[in-house]
Structure formats: C-alpha cells, structure tokens
Amino acid sequence: MIYVTGDTHGQIDFAKLNHFAKSNPSLGKDDYVIIAGDFGAVWNEKTLNRDLKPYERLPFSVLFVDGNHENFDLLNSFPVETWHGGKIHRIRPNIIHLKRGQIFNIEGNIIFVFGGATSIDRAIRVEFISWWKEELPSAAEMEEAYENLKQTRFKVDYIITHSCDERALYYPPLRSGGNIMHSFPENRMLSYFEENVKYKKWYFGHYHLDGELSDRKRVLYNDIVKLGD
C-alpha cells in the first residue's frame, strides 16, 4: 500500500507517522508513506543517526520529496542510485529521497515527483547552516523532468510535489480566511506540469494545511491518505 502525507520537519511533526503506524499494525516494509517535502531529518551530520532513528523504527518504508527546509549539502552527499525506474538517494534501507523530476513505477502506479520551494523565512536563516540555495529547482532539473515525462508521453497517474502550481494558490483552502498566498518561481515552474501533464491526482505539502482543492488536487500536512484518495 502507498500513502501520502505532508511535512514532517525532522521530529517536529513526526508524531503523525508514529500514530499512523500504531493504528495500522499490518503495515510492513513493502508499504510506503510518501512525505511531500520538508522531511527535515537529514539536517545535521553530527546528529544524523539520532535524527533518523525514529524513522528507521517505523514498520513501513518512508519515501520523501525534498522541500525547502532541507540540508541539501548533506542530502546530496548520499550516492545516487536507480530505484523503481527513477533516481534516488537511499538514506537508510527504509528511508529514500525521491529526486526532483523523476518518475517511479511503484505497485503499478506511475508517480512523478518534483520537490523544492522558496523559504519565506529566508531572511532569518543562515546560508549553509539553515538555508541552501538548492531549495529552488534549477533549469537542469526542469529539463530532466521534461525528458522523463516525454518517455510517458506526459501522462502519469500521480504527481507529488512540495509546493503547487500558480492556479492552486487561488483555491480554498489555500485562499481562505483572508489568506493570500504569493506566487514564487517554483509555482510558475509547477504550472508547466499542470498545463502539460495528464494525471489522476496531485498531492503537495508546504502550506501546513489539509484539504482538497478539487477532486484531483490535495494539500497535506497532518492527514495521511491512501494514494488515490
């Protein structure tokens, strides 16, 4: 089984995974929970083993798309390998980073992923300590995504990203209660996929909200949902 959830930020929002594991005792390592960015447990080299230990203890495997709050120097220090058709960083046997622009075939589901976003709190962060410029997707990553999508004729089953396309910013729950979500470069990048890729459902995190924008697009934070729901 495959499930999707929102940001975990290392230990800050980890409890939802622990609760999910206890509520679903039948899950094993061949089951997956995909985190839609801001995994955050690959953050400090000195505390890496300690930070990852709670995730390693989970009965299921953890896959994650990168967000904006990641240590990209540390994350990119892991060797790249191919897994289920796409490029990954294998952090631990059951903890896998799904690299940007990759397409994976997992349990017969064709899943396109594209991480990254702009940190709106960049002004209070320090480069190479709490902020990395690699948070923003590059032209090369966009080009690789394009070439991979060409192989599927721009048709996939699911899209999982950290941020969302520009159009999504104007739909509840992102625009509700007086919220105004500003557009950033990654929103414009992701609009390309909205306009050109055929998909069944798109999941994203980043906004610390849970809700359905439509029957095909869903923002996640605390909710953990079955792929397809």
VONUMAR-274213 format. One record per residue (C-alpha): residue number from 1; residue in one letter; x, y, z. Coordinates in steps of 0.05 Angstrom, whole numbers. Layout:
BEGIN
PT, NUM, A, X, Y, Z
...
***
This chain:
BEGIN
PT, 1, M, 0, 0, 0
PT, 2, I, 22, 71, -13
PT, 3, Y, 3, 132, 29
PT, 4, V, 19, 206, 25
PT, 5, T, 26, 259, 78
PT, 6, G, 54, 329, 88
PT, 7, D, 117, 358, 120
PT, 8, T, 150, 325, 180
PT, 9, H, 207, 374, 195
PT, 10, G, 250, 321, 228
PT, 11, Q, 220, 307, 296
PT, 12, I, 174, 368, 298
PT, 13, D, 116, 335, 261
PT, 14, F, 138, 263, 266
PT, 15, A, 84, 242, 315
PT, 16, K, 32, 233, 260
PT, 17, L, 75, 177, 230
PT, 18, N, 81, 142, 297
PT, 19, H, 6, 146, 308
PT, 20, F, -7, 121, 238
PT, 21, A, 39, 62, 250
PT, 22, K, 4, 43, 315
PT, 23, S, -64, 50, 281
PT, 24, N, -43, 5, 223
PT, 25, P, -5, -54, 254
PT, 26, S, -9, -96, 190
PT, 27, L, 37, -49, 151
PT, 28, G, 107, -74, 133
PT, 29, K, 170, -51, 97
PT, 30, D, 136, -64, 30
PT, 31, D, 86, -9, 47
PT, 32, Y, 104, 63, 35
PT, 33, V, 88, 131, 64
PT, 34, I, 110, 188, 18
PT, 35, I, 125, 255, 52
PT, 36, A, 111, 314, 6
PT, 37, G, 173, 354, 24
PT, 38, D, 206, 384, 86
PT, 39, F, 227, 316, 111
PT, 40, G, 279, 352, 152
PT, 41, A, 313, 293, 186
PT, 42, V, 375, 297, 141
PT, 43, W, 395, 362, 173
PT, 44, N, 457, 356, 217
PT, 45, E, 514, 308, 202
PT, 46, K, 533, 302, 275
PT, 47, T, 462, 282, 297
PT, 48, L, 441, 246, 234
PT, 49, N, 438, 176, 264
PT, 50, R, 398, 201, 323
PT, 51, D, 351, 242, 279
PT, 52, L, 337, 184, 232
PT, 53, K, 327, 131, 286
PT, 54, P, 252, 143, 298
PT, 55, Y, 240, 137, 222
PT, 56, E, 281, 73, 219
PT, 57, R, 238, 43, 274
PT, 58, L, 174, 53, 234
PT, 59, P, 145, -12, 207
PT, 60, F, 136, 17, 137
PT, 61, S, 184, 49, 88
PT, 62, V, 189, 125, 85
PT, 63, L, 197, 159, 17
PT, 64, F, 204, 234, 13
PT, 65, V, 206, 291, -37
PT, 66, D, 252, 347, -15
PT, 67, G, 223, 413, 8
PT, 68, N, 256, 479, 22
PT, 69, H, 276, 463, 94
PT, 70, E, 329, 410, 78
PT, 71, N, 405, 408, 85
PT, 72, F, 419, 399, 12
PT, 73, D, 495, 392, 22
PT, 74, L, 483, 333, 68
PT, 75, L, 426, 305, 27
PT, 76, N, 466, 307, -38
PT, 77, S, 526, 273, -4
PT, 78, F, 489, 206, -9
PT, 79, P, 503, 166, -72
PT, 80, V, 452, 166, -127
PT, 81, E, 421, 101, -149
PT, 82, T, 362, 79, -191
PT, 83, W, 300, 51, -156
PT, 84, H, 233, 33, -188
PT, 85, G, 254, 70, -251
PT, 86, G, 277, 136, -221
PT, 87, K, 337, 167, -186
PT, 88, I, 340, 167, -110
PT, 89, H, 385, 178, -51
PT, 90, R, 379, 118, -5
PT, 91, I, 387, 149, 64
PT, 92, R, 374, 84, 101
PT, 93, P, 346, 17, 77
PT, 94, N, 275, 41, 91
PT, 95, I, 285, 116, 81
PT, 96, I, 291, 141, 10
PT, 97, H, 295, 210, -21
PT, 98, L, 258, 215, -88
PT, 99, K, 299, 263, -131
PT, 100, R, 267, 320, -169
PT, 101, G, 238, 308, -237
PT, 102, Q, 238, 232, -230
PT, 103, I, 184, 183, -249
PT, 104, F, 174, 119, -208
PT, 105, N, 132, 57, -220
PT, 106, I, 111, 33, -151
PT, 107, E, 59, -22, -145
PT, 108, G, 38, -6, -216
PT, 109, N, 28, 68, -201
PT, 110, I, 66, 118, -245
PT, 111, I, 87, 174, -198
PT, 112, F, 121, 238, -219
PT, 113, V, 156, 278, -164
PT, 114, F, 185, 348, -162
PT, 115, G, 210, 378, -97
PT, 116, G, 234, 446, -75
PT, 117, A, 204, 513, -56
PT, 118, T, 222, 583, -33
PT, 119, S, 234, 595, 42
PT, 120, I, 193, 656, 60
PT, 121, D, 233, 660, 125
PT, 122, R, 300, 662, 88
PT, 123, A, 317, 730, 119
PT, 124, I, 325, 698, 188
PT, 125, R, 364, 638, 163
PT, 126, V, 438, 629, 151
PT, 127, E, 466, 600, 86
PT, 128, F, 498, 531, 94
PT, 129, I, 471, 526, 165
PT, 130, S, 396, 534, 160
PT, 131, W, 385, 553, 87
PT, 132, W, 411, 528, 20
PT, 133, K, 401, 559, -48
PT, 134, E, 387, 490, -77
PT, 135, E, 318, 495, -45
PT, 136, L, 295, 526, -111
PT, 137, P, 291, 479, -170
PT, 138, S, 341, 491, -226
PT, 139, A, 334, 495, -301
PT, 140, A, 372, 429, -306
PT, 141, E, 322, 395, -260
PT, 142, M, 265, 423, -302
PT, 143, E, 299, 397, -365
PT, 144, E, 308, 328, -335
PT, 145, A, 235, 327, -313
PT, 146, Y, 215, 345, -384
PT, 147, E, 257, 289, -415
PT, 148, N, 229, 238, -365
PT, 149, L, 158, 260, -378
PT, 150, K, 170, 253, -453
PT, 151, Q, 181, 179, -441
PT, 152, T, 110, 173, -413
PT, 153, R, 80, 219, -466
PT, 154, F, 66, 269, -410
PT, 155, K, 17, 222, -376
PT, 156, V, 25, 196, -304
PT, 157, D, -21, 170, -250
PT, 158, Y, 1, 216, -193
PT, 159, I, 42, 279, -182
PT, 160, I, 74, 292, -114
PT, 161, T, 109, 358, -102
PT, 162, H, 126, 403, -43
PT, 163, S, 95, 467, -69
PT, 164, C, 39, 476, -120
PT, 165, D, 24, 509, -187
PT, 166, E, 1, 582, -190
PT, 167, R, -72, 566, -204
PT, 168, A, -77, 525, -140
PT, 169, L, -59, 587, -99
PT, 170, Y, -128, 616, -114
PT, 171, Y, -169, 557, -88
PT, 172, P, -191, 541, -17
PT, 173, P, -162, 520, 30
PT, 174, L, -101, 559, 7
PT, 175, R, -142, 622, -4
PT, 176, S, -190, 623, 55
PT, 177, G, -198, 663, 119
PT, 178, G, -164, 723, 87
PT, 179, N, -101, 684, 67
PT, 180, I, -64, 710, 7
PT, 181, M, -12, 661, -20
PT, 182, H, 41, 696, -61
PT, 183, S, 70, 665, -124
PT, 184, F, 143, 646, -126
PT, 185, P, 188, 618, -182
PT, 186, E, 172, 546, -164
PT, 187, N, 97, 559, -170
PT, 188, R, 109, 583, -241
PT, 189, M, 152, 522, -256
PT, 190, L, 99, 475, -229
PT, 191, S, 47, 509, -272
PT, 192, Y, 81, 478, -332
PT, 193, F, 64, 409, -306
PT, 194, E, -8, 429, -291
PT, 195, E, -16, 454, -363
PT, 196, N, 21, 397, -398
PT, 197, V, 16, 333, -358
PT, 198, K, -45, 288, -354
PT, 199, Y, -54, 260, -284
PT, 200, K, -106, 230, -237
PT, 201, K, -86, 264, -172
PT, 202, W, -35, 315, -148
PT, 203, Y, -12, 319, -75
PT, 204, F, 31, 373, -44
PT, 205, G, 52, 398, 25
PT, 206, H, 89, 463, 44
PT, 207, Y, 29, 504, 66
PT, 208, H, 15, 469, 132
PT, 209, L, -57, 458, 112
PT, 210, D, -101, 398, 99
PT, 211, G, -156, 399, 47
PT, 212, E, -179, 384, -24
PT, 213, L, -174, 439, -75
PT, 214, S, -212, 396, -125
PT, 215, D, -225, 322, -138
PT, 216, R, -155, 319, -168
PT, 217, K, -112, 363, -123
PT, 218, R, -99, 358, -48
PT, 219, V, -56, 395, 2
PT, 220, L, -30, 354, 60
PT, 221, Y, 0, 368, 128
PT, 222, N, -26, 325, 185
PT, 223, D, -70, 279, 143
PT, 224, I, -42, 213, 118
PT, 225, V, -83, 189, 59
PT, 226, K, -81, 128, 14
PT, 227, L, -53, 143, -55
PT, 228, G, -113, 157, -99
PT, 229, D, -157, 186, -43
***
